[in-house]
C-alpha cells in the first residue's frame, strides 16, 4: 500500500509516492489520455491518493478512483501547509499531501454527484447574474440621483417600468449610457428567467425536492440551492454537524475559565447561508413556532442575532425533513403527511 500525493495542474500533475517503508518516489505526468492510462496502470488496488480541490480535481478523481482504495479531495482553505509553505514547489506540495494522507490528517471536501455539481454551478451562475443586474440598476438610480431626480426603486422593478423611464432630461452622452445600462439589465433579466426555468426543472427531479418545497418559505430556487449545497444529508450525523459545515455556528474562543463565543464562522457555502436567511425571513411570517422563537431571541440579543439563530432552527427542520423524508401538509401547524419519521414539533 502506498500513499500518493498529487499536485494537479491544468496540463500536468506531479506525484509523490510514499511507500510503507518511508521511501519516496517522484514523477511528473502530462494531463493527457495516454499518461493518465499509464498512471492508472501503476496504481495498486489498496493505494490511497490525495489531491487538492481545484477546478479539475473532480474530473481527475473520476479517472483514478476505480484503480485505488480511496481518493481524498483536500479542502485547500483548511489545509494551510501548502499555501503557507516557504518553499512551494510541485514536489514539496505532493510530498506534503502524501505525508499527511499517511497520517490520515487531511481535511476533506465532500464529493458531489454530477447532478449536484451541475445544479450548484448553475445556481452560482444565476447568483452572479442577479448581482450584476443589481449593480446596473443601481447605476441608473445613481445617474438620476446625480441630477437631483428622485427615482423610486419600484421604477426599476420590471421591464415595463424600465422602458417607461424618461431619458429626455439627460445629456446626449448620458442618454446613451442609460440606454446601454438599461438594455443590459433587461438582457440579464431574460437570462435569469431562463436559468430559473432550468433550475426548477433540474431540482424537481432530485430526491428531497418535494420535501423541501413543502416548507413554507422555501421555493423551487431555494430548494435547488439547498439540494446542491447539502448533498447527501446522511453524511451528517446531526443538524449541528450540518450547521457547522455551512458555517452558521459561532466561533469558539475558550481559554482557562473564560468562554467567549464569537460571530458565526462563515466557512461554508455563502450562497446556501444567504438563501437560508432569506427563507427564514419568510418562514417566520407563517410559522408560529419560528416566529415565537425569533421574538424571544430578539428581545434578549437583537434582531440581527435573532434571525441567525432562527435560521439555524430552520436548518434543523430542513435536516430532519430530508433525513426523515417529511412532506408537510400544513407547515404553519407543523402537520405532516402520513409517512416515515417521528411526529411532533422540533425542540
QUIGIMO-V179095 format. One record per pair of residues at least 12 apart in sequence whose ideal C-beta (glycine too) atoms are under 10 Angstrom apart, sorted by the first residue. I is the first residue (numbers start at 1). GAP is how many residues later the second one is. If there is no record, write none. Layout:
i->[I,I]
gap->[GAP,GAP]
This chain:
i->[1,1,1,1,1,1,1,1,1,1,2,2,2,2,2,2,2,2,2,2,2,2,2,2,2,2,2,2,3,3,3,3,3,3,3,3,3,3,3,3,3,3,3,3,3,3,3,4,4,4,4,4,4,4,4,4,4,4,4,4,4,4,4,4,4,4,4,4,4,5,5,5,5,5,5,5,5,5,5,5,5,5,5,5,5,5,5,5,5,5,5,5,5,5,6,6,6,6,6,6,6,6,6,6,6,6,6,6,6,6,6,7,7,7,7,7,7,7,7,7,7,7,7,7,7,7,8,8,8,8,8,8,8,8,8,8,8,8,8,8,8,9,9,9,9,9,10,10,10,10,11,11,11,12,12,12,12,12,12,12,13,13,13,13,13,13,13,13,13,13,13,13,13,14,14,14,14,14,14,14,14,14,14,14,15,15,15,15,15,15,15,15,15,15,15,15,16,16,16,16,16,16,16,16,16,16,16,16,17,17,17,17,17,17,18,18,18,18,18,18,18,18,19,19,20,22,24,24,24,24,24,26,26,26,26,26,27,27,27,27,28,28,28,29,31,31,31,31,33,36,36,36,37,39,39,39,40,40,40,40,40,41,42,43,43,43,43,43,44,44,44,45,45,45,45,46,46,46,47,47,47,47,47,47,48,48,48,48,48,48,48,48,48,49,49,49,49,49,49,49,49,49,49,49,49,49,50,50,50,50,50,50,50,50,50,50,50,50,50,50,50,50,51,51,51,51,51,51,51,51,52,52,52,52,52,52,52,52,52,52,52,52,52,52,53,53,53,53,53,53,53,53,53,53,54,54,54,57,57,57,57,57,57,58,58,58,58,58,58,60,61,61,62,62,65,70,71,71,72,72,72,72,72,72,72,72,72,73,73,73,73,73,73,74,74,74,74,74,74,74,74,75,75,75,75,75,75,76,76,77,77,77,78,78,78,78,78,79,79,79,79,79,79,79,80,81,81,81,81,81,81,81,82,82,82,82,110,110,110,110,110,110,111,111,111,112,112,112,112,113,113,113,113,115,115,115,115,115,115,115,116,116,116,116,116,116,116,117,117,118,118,119,119,119,119,119,119,119,119,119,119,119,120,120,120,120,120,120,120,120,120,121,122,122,122,122,122,122,122,123,123,123,123,123,123,123,123,123,123,123,123,123,123,123,124,124,124,124,124,124,125,125,125,125,126,126,126,126,126,126,126,126,126,126,126,127,127,127,127,127,127,127,127,128,129,129,129,129,129,129,130,130,130,130,131,132,132,132,132,132,133,133,133,133,133,133,133,133,133,134,134,134,135,135,136,136,136,136,136,136,136,136,136,136,137,137,137,137,137,137,137,137,137,137,138,138,138,139,139,139,139,139,139,140,140,140,140,140,140,140,140,140,140,141,141,141,143,143,143,143,143,143,144,144,144,144,144,144,146,146,147,147,147,147,149,149,149,151,156,156,158,159,159,159,159,159,162,162,162,162,162,162,163,163,165,165,165,167,167,195,196,196,196,197,198,199,199,199,199,199,199,200,200,200,200,200,200,201,201,202,202,202,203,203,203,203,203,203,203,203,203,204,204,204,206,206,206,206,207,207,207,207,207,208,208,208,208,208,208,208,208,208,208,208,209,209,209,209,210,210,210,211,211,211,211,211,211,211,211,211,211,211,211,211,211,212,212,212,212,212,212,212,212,212,212,212,212,213,213,214,214,214,214,214,214,214,214,214,215,215,215,215,215,215,215,215,215,215,215,215,215,216,216,216,216,216,216,216,216,216,216,216,216,217,217,217,217,217,217,217,217,217,217,217,217,217,217,218,218,218,218,218,218,218,218,218,218,218,218,219,219,219,219,221,222,222,222,222,222,222,223,223,223,224,225,225,225,225,225,225,225,225,226,226,226,226,226,226,226,226,226,226,227,228,228,228,229,229,229,229,229,229,229,229,229,229,230,230,230,230,230,230,230,230,230,231,232,233,233,233,233,233,233,233,234,234,236,236,236,238,238,238,238,239,239,239,239,239,239,239,239,239,239,240,240,240,240,241,242,242,242,242,242,242,242,242,243,243,243,243,243,243,243,243,243,244,244,244,245,245,245,245,246,246,246,246,246,246,246,246,246,246,246,246,246,247,247,247,247,247,247,247,247,247,248,248,248,248,248,248,248,248,248,248,248,248,248,248,249,249,249,249,249,249,249,249,250,250,250,250,250,250,250,250,251,251,251,251,251,252,263,263,264,264,264,264,272,273,273,273,275,276,276,276,276,276,276,277,277,277,277,277,278,279,279,279,279,280,280,280,280,280,280,280,280,280,280,280,281,281,281,281,282,283,283,283,283,283,283,283,284,284,284,284,284,284,285,286,286,286,287,287,287,287,287,287,287,287,287,288,288,288,288,289,289,289,289,289,289,289,289,290,290,290,290,290,290,290,290,291,291,292,293,293,293,293,293,294,294,294,294,294,294,295,296,296,297,297,297,298,313,313,314,316,316,317,317,317,317,319,320,320,320,321,321,321,323,323,324,324,324,324,324,325,325,325,326,326,326,326,326,327,327,333,334]
gap->[18,19,43,44,45,46,47,67,68,101,14,15,16,17,18,21,23,40,41,42,44,45,46,47,66,96,99,100,13,14,15,16,17,44,45,46,47,67,69,94,95,96,97,98,99,100,101,12,13,14,15,21,35,38,39,40,43,44,45,46,47,60,64,67,90,93,94,97,98,12,13,19,21,43,44,45,46,47,67,69,77,86,87,88,89,90,91,92,93,94,95,96,97,101,23,33,43,44,45,46,51,54,55,58,65,68,84,87,88,91,92,21,44,45,47,75,81,82,83,84,85,86,87,88,89,90,23,43,44,45,46,47,48,49,51,52,53,82,85,86,89,19,22,45,47,81,21,44,45,46,19,20,21,16,17,18,19,20,23,78,14,15,16,17,18,22,23,26,38,43,47,77,81,12,13,14,15,75,76,77,78,79,80,81,12,13,14,24,27,34,36,75,76,79,82,83,34,74,75,76,77,78,79,80,81,82,83,85,25,26,30,32,77,81,30,76,77,79,80,81,83,84,79,83,82,80,67,70,71,74,75,64,65,68,69,72,12,15,64,67,62,63,66,13,25,28,29,32,30,24,27,28,26,24,25,28,23,24,26,27,28,26,25,21,23,24,25,26,23,24,25,21,22,23,24,22,23,24,17,20,21,22,23,24,20,21,22,23,24,50,53,54,56,12,15,16,18,19,20,21,22,23,24,48,49,52,20,21,22,23,24,29,44,46,47,48,49,50,51,52,56,58,13,20,21,22,23,43,46,50,20,21,22,23,24,27,30,31,41,42,44,45,54,57,20,21,22,23,24,26,54,55,56,58,19,20,22,14,16,17,19,52,54,15,51,53,54,56,59,13,12,50,49,52,46,31,37,40,25,28,29,32,34,35,36,37,39,33,34,35,36,37,38,22,23,26,27,32,33,34,35,31,32,33,34,35,192,31,33,30,32,190,28,29,30,31,189,17,18,21,26,27,28,29,27,12,15,16,18,19,24,25,12,14,15,18,120,121,122,125,126,135,120,121,124,116,117,119,120,93,115,118,119,87,88,90,91,92,112,113,90,111,112,113,114,115,116,111,114,84,110,79,80,83,84,86,87,105,106,108,109,110,104,105,107,108,109,111,149,151,152,107,73,76,77,80,81,102,106,72,76,79,80,98,99,101,102,103,104,105,106,148,149,152,101,104,105,145,146,147,66,67,70,74,65,66,68,69,70,72,73,95,98,99,145,65,68,94,98,143,144,147,148,60,58,59,60,62,63,66,58,59,62,65,57,52,53,56,59,60,23,51,52,53,54,55,56,58,59,22,51,54,46,50,20,44,45,46,47,48,49,50,51,52,16,18,19,20,25,44,45,48,51,52,15,18,43,38,39,42,43,45,46,15,16,22,25,27,37,38,41,42,45,12,14,15,24,27,31,34,35,38,12,21,23,25,26,34,24,28,22,23,24,27,17,20,21,14,26,29,31,23,26,27,30,31,19,20,21,23,24,27,19,23,13,14,17,12,15,26,24,25,28,23,26,21,22,24,25,26,29,13,19,20,21,23,24,19,23,22,25,26,17,18,19,20,21,22,23,24,25,16,19,20,17,18,21,22,20,25,26,115,118,15,18,19,22,24,25,110,113,114,115,117,14,15,17,18,13,115,117,12,16,107,109,110,111,112,113,114,115,116,117,125,128,12,13,14,15,18,67,106,109,110,114,115,116,114,115,107,112,113,114,115,116,117,122,123,64,67,68,71,72,99,102,103,106,111,112,113,116,63,66,67,68,69,70,71,74,112,114,115,116,59,61,62,63,64,65,66,67,68,69,70,73,97,114,57,58,60,61,62,64,65,96,99,100,103,113,56,59,60,63,54,50,53,54,56,57,60,52,56,95,51,44,46,47,49,50,51,53,54,20,43,46,49,50,53,89,92,95,96,95,41,43,44,16,17,39,40,41,42,43,44,46,47,12,15,16,39,42,85,88,89,92,14,90,85,86,87,88,89,90,91,88,89,83,86,87,78,81,82,85,73,74,76,77,78,79,80,81,84,107,72,75,76,79,78,26,70,73,74,76,77,80,81,21,22,25,33,68,69,72,73,76,21,23,24,22,23,24,27,18,19,20,21,22,23,24,26,27,30,65,66,69,17,18,19,20,21,22,23,25,26,16,17,18,19,20,24,25,28,29,60,61,63,64,67,12,15,16,17,18,19,59,63,12,13,14,15,55,58,59,62,12,13,14,15,16,13,42,45,41,44,47,48,43,35,38,42,36,32,35,36,38,39,42,30,31,33,34,37,33,32,35,36,39,14,26,27,28,29,30,31,32,33,34,35,13,26,29,30,32,27,28,30,31,34,48,49,22,23,26,27,29,30,47,44,45,46,23,26,27,30,44,45,46,47,58,44,45,46,57,24,28,42,43,44,45,56,57,20,21,23,24,27,41,42,56,19,41,18,13,16,17,20,21,12,13,15,16,17,19,15,13,14,12,13,16,12,33,34,32,30,31,14,17,28,29,27,21,22,26,15,20,25,17,18,12,15,16,17,18,14,15,16,13,14,15,16,17,12,14,12,12]
